Amino acid sequence: MKAVILAGGVGTRLWPVSRMKKPKQLHKLTGTKTMLQETLKRISFLKKNDIYIATNKEFVKETTKQLPKFPKKNIIIEPALRDTATCIGYAATLLSINHPHEVMAIIYADHIVKDAKQFKRKLQTAEKAAKKYNSLNIIEVKARFPNVNLGWVKVGKRIDTIDGNIILELKAFTEKPDYKKALSFIKSKNYLWNTGMYVWKINTILDKYKKHLPDTYNKLMKIKASVGTKKEKSVIEKEYSACQKISVDYAIMEKVKTTEVKIIPADFGWSDVGTWESIHDELSKNKSNNIIFGKHLIIDTKGSVIRNDNPKKIIATIGLENIAVIDTKDALLICPLSRSQDVKKIVEMLKDSKKYL
């Protein structure tokens, strides 16, 4: 199995730590290692040469700095930001040159997975399902609350059991439902959170691109034909940048027949840690605990996230509850954790000036 770690996103909702030049996966947000380093460690059961990292050209320098022993030839550089459909298709295209019949796993560099052993078992089960059914396989997790920022999948009956892990049929995708609908999903117990962790044969997913995203597929084939020629660099730049900007969920997964998809349910402590509130939820043992990084003094403060990136400064708080206080060298964010989803609006407001991004 080949694994492609997607590490080219920006993570605007975790501003002011996550920035255009150094996004969240390159920061220590959940432990002593950066999220990218933690992700690589999580799949260390694979051979080094079977692991690839797909990242934006702006992040290559920091990526190689953080992973000095990672083979540079296995870093797939995205020439432009064209969302996950183009990125995944590009990675599959490059891998298809030498490994067209291999299984390929898509893993994100900015996710938390607490149970690495179960994660490994589910990946291996998905690999076997891909070989057995020639299917598109998704590792999905139990929904813990009515999250409106994630995609959801409705699951059906059990199809198979592989190595003690059940395989379920897919009934439907729903992308980012409103709160009322998400709450109904929780109550029905027929829905799982969509993690975006896909496992499929390389030639299988490229066939789906050919059928459901033909313009992008044709551009990817031009890129494939150019590899190893003098025009390789210019063709990649031109064709990749011209691909449609769309997620793989919208472009492929919502268009294929549900019978072509298999669900591997899991419960390994997964989170996409997209907001400061989610960081608090994942790292705290209960809602009243504080999550604190850096020099601080607190009085009657609970349920908050306090991050101080300036070792020469101290943050002092009195009487705060459920608040994010995030202080970096050039920006300070203060907001209720319940409003941390709206941090992306601040980033939008800063785009015209391009300062502090």
RODO-2510 file (C-alpha; in nm, 4 decimals, decimal comma):
residues 357
     n   res          X          Y          Z
     1     m     0,0000     0,0000     0,0000
     2     k     0,1089     0,3538    -0,0836
     3     a     0,0047     0,6341     0,1521
     4     v    -0,0298     0,9970     0,0463
     5     i    -0,0340     1,2513     0,3274
     6     l    -0,2201     1,5667     0,2252
     7     a    -0,0284     1,8564     0,3797
     8     g    -0,1074     2,1521     0,1559
     9     g    -0,4046     2,3117     0,3348
    10     v    -0,4012     2,6445     0,5176
    11     g    -0,6383     2,6010     0,8145
    12     t    -0,7820     2,9539     0,8374
    13     r    -0,9960     2,8844     1,1458
    14     l    -0,6817     2,8348     1,3562
    15     w    -0,5488     3,1837     1,2840
    16     p    -0,3360     3,3572     1,4109
    17     v    -0,1169     3,0481     1,4615
    18     s    -0,2030     2,8893     1,1270
    19     r    -0,0799     3,1191     0,8490
    20     m    -0,0453     3,1175     0,4710
    21     k     0,3289     3,0484     0,4948
    22     k     0,3094     2,8089     0,7900
    23     p    -0,0306     2,6371     0,8265
    24     k    -0,1599     2,4307     1,1145
    25     q    -0,0067     2,0974     1,0111
    26     l     0,3390     2,2515     1,0549
    27     h     0,2708     2,3616     1,4131
    28     k     0,2725     2,1867     1,7506
    29     l    -0,0962     2,2204     1,8263
    30     t    -0,1766     1,8946     2,0020
    31     g     0,1509     1,7640     2,1449
    32     t     0,5297     1,7856     2,1425
    33     k     0,5503     1,7177     1,7683
    34     t     0,3967     1,9079     1,4798
    35     m     0,0797     1,7574     1,3358
    36     l     0,2702     1,6531     1,0223
    37     q     0,5346     1,4762     1,2321
    38     e     0,2626     1,3007     1,4320
    39     t     0,0904     1,1876     1,1114
    40     l     0,4108     1,0432     0,9693
    41     k     0,4777     0,8578     1,2955
    42     r     0,1232     0,7156     1,2843
    43     i     0,1908     0,5391     0,9524
    44     s     0,5483     0,4362     1,0326
    45     f     0,4398     0,0719     0,9903
    46     l     0,4721     0,1370     0,6157
    47     k     0,8080     0,1454     0,4395
    48     k     0,9494     0,4981     0,3957
    49     n     0,9481     0,4677     0,0178
    50     d     0,5760     0,3819     0,0247
    51     i     0,4840     0,7131     0,1929
    52     y     0,4345     1,0370    -0,0010
    53     i     0,3603     1,3896     0,1122
    54     a     0,1552     1,6190    -0,1119
    55     t     0,2085     1,9813    -0,0201
    56     n     0,2003     2,3319    -0,1620
    57     k     0,5256     2,4651    -0,3050
    58     e     0,5275     2,7336    -0,0332
    59     f     0,5520     2,4683     0,2396
    60     v     0,8263     2,2466     0,0953
    61     k     1,1123     2,4168     0,2778
    62     e     0,9483     2,3889     0,6207
    63     t     0,8325     2,0332     0,5471
    64     t     1,1865     1,9149     0,4661
    65     k     1,3162     2,1023     0,7711
    66     q     1,0738     1,9187     0,9987
    67     l     1,1295     1,5822     0,8286
    68     p     1,5024     1,5809     0,7409
    69     k     1,5145     1,2023     0,6878
    70     f     1,2075     1,1869     0,4642
    71     p     1,2967     1,1046     0,0998
    72     k     1,2692     1,4278    -0,0998
    73     k     1,1697     1,2340    -0,4129
    74     n     0,8496     1,1375    -0,2308
    75     i     0,7370     1,4962    -0,1781
    76     i     0,4666     1,5777    -0,4330
    77     i     0,4605     1,9518    -0,4920
    78     e     0,1292     2,1166    -0,5790
    79     p     0,1987     2,4068    -0,8190
    80     a    -0,1241     2,5837    -0,7179
    81     l    -0,4112     2,5591    -0,4680
    82     r    -0,6787     2,3658    -0,6588
    83     d    -0,8455     2,1769    -0,3695
    84     t    -0,8431     1,8059    -0,2934
    85     a    -0,9791     1,6655    -0,6214
    86     t    -0,6867     1,8024    -0,8202
    87     c    -0,4316     1,7229    -0,5503
    88     i    -0,5446     1,3623    -0,5063
    89     g    -0,5808     1,3110    -0,8809
    90     y    -0,2310     1,4490    -0,9370
    91     a    -0,0821     1,2196    -0,6721
    92     a    -0,2646     0,9187    -0,8191
    93     t    -0,1421     1,0111    -1,1670
    94     l     0,2222     1,0277    -1,0585
    95     l     0,1958     0,7013    -0,8642
    96     s     0,0269     0,5320    -1,1607
    97     i     0,3455     0,5641    -1,3653
    98     n     0,5155     0,2860    -1,1675
    99     h     0,2356     0,1463    -0,9489
   100     p    -0,0937     0,1489    -1,1465
   101     h    -0,2423    -0,1540    -0,9682
   102     e    -0,1274    -0,0659    -0,6165
   103     v    -0,3624     0,0440    -0,3382
   104     m    -0,3397     0,4076    -0,2344
   105     a    -0,4459     0,5572     0,1002
   106     i    -0,5310     0,9252     0,1460
   107     i    -0,4418     1,0603     0,4911
   108     y    -0,4579     1,4171     0,6209
   109     a    -0,1683     1,5837     0,8025
   110     d    -0,3935     1,7912     1,0287
   111     h    -0,6031     1,5216     1,1976
   112     i    -0,5863     1,3742     1,5466
   113     v    -0,5966     0,9958     1,5812
   114     k    -0,5610     0,8761     1,9405
   115     d    -0,5628     0,4994     1,8840
   116     a    -0,2816     0,4359     1,6350
   117     k    -0,3112     0,0569     1,6577
   118     q    -0,6780     0,0563     1,5560
   119     f    -0,5983     0,3114     1,2841
   120     k    -0,3421     0,0688     1,1387
   121     r    -0,5918    -0,2211     1,1480
   122     k    -0,8613    -0,0191     0,9727
   123     l    -0,6213     0,0916     0,7003
   124     q    -0,5169    -0,2667     0,6385
   125     t    -0,8812    -0,3764     0,6277
   126     a    -0,9588    -0,1016     0,3759
   127     e    -0,6634    -0,2167     0,1642
   128     k    -0,8008    -0,5718     0,1540
   129     a    -1,1484    -0,4425     0,0671
   130     a    -1,0024    -0,2386    -0,2210
   131     k    -0,8368    -0,5497    -0,3602
   132     k    -1,1390    -0,7739    -0,3047
   133     y    -1,4133    -0,5439    -0,4347
   134     n    -1,2192    -0,2970    -0,6517
   135     s    -1,4132    -0,0378    -0,4512
   136     l    -1,3676     0,3131    -0,3147
   137     n    -1,3289     0,2685     0,0609
   138     i    -1,3748     0,5259     0,3356
   139     i    -1,2737     0,4917     0,6983
   140     e    -1,5507     0,6703     0,8871
   141     v    -1,5923     0,7366     1,2586
   142     k    -1,8688     0,7418     1,5139
   143     a    -2,0326     1,0840     1,5408
   144     r    -2,0012     1,2270     1,8927
   145     f    -2,2062     1,5452     1,8524
   146     p    -2,4053     1,7286     1,5785
   147     n    -2,1047     1,8746     1,3961
   148     v    -2,2100     2,1125     1,1161
   149     n    -1,8559     2,1533     0,9799
   150     l    -1,8103     1,7959     0,8601
   151     g    -1,9513     1,5710     0,5939
   152     w    -2,1695     1,2798     0,7098
   153     v    -2,2425     0,9389     0,5589
   154     k    -2,5557     0,7318     0,6011
   155     v    -2,4632     0,3654     0,6332
   156     g    -2,6635     0,0589     0,5464
   157     k    -2,6331    -0,3128     0,6100
   158     r    -2,3199    -0,5126     0,6784
   159     i    -2,1588    -0,6361     0,3569
   160     d    -1,8616    -0,8290     0,4861
   161     t    -1,6207    -0,8833     0,7750
   162     i    -1,2463    -0,8706     0,7108
   163     d    -1,0043    -0,9610     0,9893
   164     g    -1,2799    -0,9008     1,2429
   165     n    -1,3595    -0,5534     1,1037
   166     i    -1,7047    -0,5027     0,9554
   167     i    -1,7660    -0,3481     0,6127
   168     l    -2,0863    -0,1494     0,5641
   169     e    -2,2710    -0,0334     0,2562
   170     l    -2,3054     0,3362     0,1796
   171     k    -2,6546     0,4847     0,1558
   172     a    -2,5822     0,8560     0,1056
   173     f    -2,3415     1,1471     0,1572
   174     t    -2,4462     1,4746     0,3204
   175     e    -2,1949     1,7594     0,3202
   176     k    -2,2023     1,9990     0,6188
   177     p    -2,5685     1,9741     0,7286
   178     d    -2,7339     2,2416     0,9406
   179     y    -2,7620     2,1846     1,3152
   180     k    -3,1171     2,0490     1,3066
   181     k    -3,0310     1,7923     1,0424
   182     a    -2,7046     1,6961     1,2154
   183     l    -2,8973     1,6429     1,5387
   184     s    -3,1408     1,4131     1,3582
   185     f    -2,8441     1,2182     1,2196
   186     i    -2,7113     1,1616     1,5724
   187     k    -3,0509     1,0409     1,6941
   188     s    -3,0966     0,8021     1,4015
   189     k    -2,7657     0,6214     1,4743
   190     n    -2,7360     0,5473     1,1031
   191     y    -2,4773     0,8144     1,0284
   192     l    -2,1009     0,8453     1,0678
   193     w    -1,8648     1,1397     1,0304
   194     n    -1,6790     1,1541     0,7006
   195     t    -1,3064     1,1691     0,7806
   196     g    -1,1926     1,2008     0,4197
   197     m    -0,9562     0,9045     0,4678
   198     y    -0,9884     0,7106     0,1439
   199     v    -0,8334     0,3817     0,0358
   200     w    -0,8574     0,2600    -0,3246
   201     k    -0,6615     0,1149    -0,6137
   202     i    -0,4778     0,3803    -0,8109
   203     n    -0,6200     0,2727    -1,1467
   204     t    -0,9706     0,2515    -0,9954
   205     i    -0,9777     0,6120    -0,8746
   206     l    -0,8317     0,7387    -1,2034
   207     d    -1,1135     0,5602    -1,3880
   208     k    -1,3615     0,7560    -1,1732
   209     y    -1,1871     1,0820    -1,2633
   210     k    -1,2134     0,9901    -1,6316
   211     k    -1,5887     0,9379    -1,5949
   212     h    -1,6900     1,2087    -1,3458
   213     l    -1,4229     1,4779    -1,3843
   214     p    -1,3106     1,4367    -1,7467
   215     d    -1,1574     1,7803    -1,8000
   216     t    -0,9299     1,7432    -1,4981
   217     y    -0,8541     1,3836    -1,5996
   218     n    -0,7422     1,4944    -1,9461
   219     k    -0,5127     1,7560    -1,7945
   220     l    -0,3672     1,4971    -1,5579
   221     m    -0,2974     1,2662    -1,8508
   222     k    -0,1094     1,5479    -2,0255
   223     i     0,0974     1,5846    -1,7102
   224     k     0,1627     1,2089    -1,7040
   225     a     0,2788     1,2135    -2,0671
   226     s     0,5215     1,4970    -1,9915
   227     v     0,6969     1,3278    -1,6982
   228     g     1,0595     1,2651    -1,7858
   229     t     1,0595     1,5098    -2,0785
   230     k     1,2103     1,8568    -2,1109
   231     k     0,8607     2,0087    -2,0939
   232     e     0,7645     1,8364    -1,7677
   233     k     0,7894     2,1420    -1,5419
   234     s     0,6064     2,3802    -1,7752
   235     v     0,3306     2,1289    -1,8536
   236     i     0,2709     2,0569    -1,4844
   237     e     0,2503     2,4285    -1,4039
   238     k     0,0104     2,4981    -1,6908
   239     e    -0,2208     2,1974    -1,6654
   240     y    -0,2414     2,1739    -1,2870
   241     s    -0,3293     2,5429    -1,2498
   242     a    -0,6040     2,5035    -1,5117
   243     c    -0,7769     2,2168    -1,3293
   244     q    -1,1143     2,2809    -1,1685
   245     k    -1,0925     2,3898    -0,8048
   246     i    -1,3210     2,1428    -0,6284
   247     s    -1,3079     1,8913    -0,3442
   248     v    -1,2866     1,5197    -0,4141
   249     d    -1,6107     1,4739    -0,2182
   250     y    -1,8110     1,6912    -0,4580
   251     a    -1,6211     1,5942    -0,7727
   252     i    -1,6088     1,2167    -0,7310
   253     m    -1,7569     1,0668    -0,4156
   254     e    -2,1019     1,2237    -0,4484
   255     k    -2,1232     1,1198    -0,8143
   256     v    -2,0269     0,7526    -0,8006
   257     k    -2,2847     0,4823    -0,7368
   258     t    -2,3247     0,4012    -0,3691
   259     t    -2,2532     0,0360    -0,4531
   260     e    -1,9034     0,1385    -0,5609
   261     v    -1,8243     0,2610    -0,2085
   262     k    -1,7529     0,0549     0,1028
   263     i    -1,7517     0,1971     0,4571
   264     i    -1,5066     0,0800     0,7242
   265     p    -1,6450     0,2109     1,0569
   266     a    -1,3913     0,3063     1,3249
   267     d    -1,3703     0,4598     1,6683
   268     f    -1,0047     0,5568     1,7136
   269     g    -1,0378     0,9016     1,8674
   270     w    -1,0469     1,1012     1,5459
   271     s    -1,0809     1,4785     1,5078
   272     d    -0,9946     1,7207     1,2309
   273     v    -0,9113     1,9905     1,4935
   274     g    -1,0376     2,2675     1,2694
   275     t    -1,1050     2,5274     1,5406
   276     w    -0,9739     2,6379     1,8799
   277     e    -1,2890     2,4911     2,0316
   278     s    -1,2119     2,1498     1,8817
   279     i    -0,8572     2,1679     2,0173
   280     h    -1,0013     2,2289     2,3635
   281     d    -1,2502     1,9443     2,3250
   282     e    -0,9832     1,6974     2,2142
   283     l    -0,7111     1,7872     2,4650
   284     s    -0,9156     1,8516     2,7798
   285     k    -1,0488     1,5774     3,0047
   286     n    -1,3589     1,7826     3,0820
   287     k    -1,5128     2,1092     2,9686
   288     s    -1,3916     2,3083     3,2693
   289     n    -1,0232     2,2288     3,2113
   290     n    -0,7971     2,4905     3,0542
   291     i    -0,5588     2,4143     2,7686
   292     i    -0,2573     2,6396     2,8141
   293     f     0,0646     2,6886     2,6163
   294     g     0,3355     2,9345     2,7204
   295     k     0,3914     3,1669     3,0174
   296     h     0,0703     3,2496     3,2018
   297     l    -0,1053     3,3417     3,5243
   298     i    -0,4720     3,2575     3,5701
   299     i    -0,7335     3,3423     3,8313
   300     d    -1,0840     3,1939     3,8192
   301     t    -1,0403     3,0948     3,4552
   302     k    -1,1874     2,7714     3,3204
   303     g    -1,2764     2,5913     3,0019
   304     s    -1,0448     2,8128     2,7970
   305     v    -0,7574     2,7843     2,5493
   306     i    -0,4687     3,0190     2,6234
   307     r    -0,1671     3,0183     2,3944
   308     n     0,1306     3,2503     2,4377
   309     d     0,3999     3,2198     2,1692
   310     n     0,6133     3,5015     2,3153
   311     p     0,8578     3,3718     2,5814
   312     k     0,9320     3,7308     2,6900
   313     k     0,5681     3,8034     2,7714
   314     i     0,3187     3,6641     3,0214
   315     i    -0,0554     3,6292     2,9681
   316     a    -0,2702     3,6860     3,2770
   317     t    -0,6424     3,6166     3,2859
   318     i    -0,9100     3,6725     3,5493
   319     g    -1,2608     3,5318     3,5447
   320     l    -1,2602     3,3976     3,1899
   321     e    -1,4802     3,1066     3,0900
   322     n    -1,4821     2,9199     2,7582
   323     i    -1,2596     3,1790     2,5882
   324     a    -0,9741     3,1495     2,3363
   325     v    -0,6773     3,3828     2,3958
   326     i    -0,4205     3,3224     2,1213
   327     d    -0,1196     3,5538     2,1179
   328     t     0,1516     3,5400     1,8506
   329     k     0,4338     3,7799     1,7682
   330     d     0,2160     4,0039     1,5506
   331     a    -0,1484     3,9189     1,6247
   332     l    -0,3810     3,8564     1,9186
   333     l    -0,7111     3,6699     1,8984
   334     i    -0,9702     3,6791     2,1775
   335     c    -1,3069     3,5145     2,1248
   336     p    -1,5556     3,2756     2,2864
   337     l    -1,4674     2,9176     2,1982
   338     s    -1,8222     2,8770     2,0690
   339     r    -1,7458     3,1458     1,8073
   340     s    -1,4069     3,0102     1,7005
   341     q    -1,5618     2,8879     1,3752
   342     d    -1,5929     3,2562     1,2797
   343     v    -1,2158     3,3110     1,2882
   344     k    -1,2174     3,2416     0,9140
   345     k    -1,4171     3,5654     0,8753
   346     i    -1,1251     3,7558     1,0283
   347     v    -0,8941     3,5942     0,7740
   348     e    -1,1286     3,7012     0,4940
   349     m    -1,1220     4,0581     0,6249
   350     l    -0,7413     4,0568     0,6169
   351     k    -0,7096     3,9211     0,2621
   352     d    -0,7196     4,2603     0,0918
   353     s    -0,4261     4,3955     0,2898
   354     k    -0,2500     4,0550     0,3044
   355     k    -0,1024     4,1587     0,6382
   356     y    -0,1008     3,9130     0,9267
   357     l    -0,1867     3,6188     0,7004
***
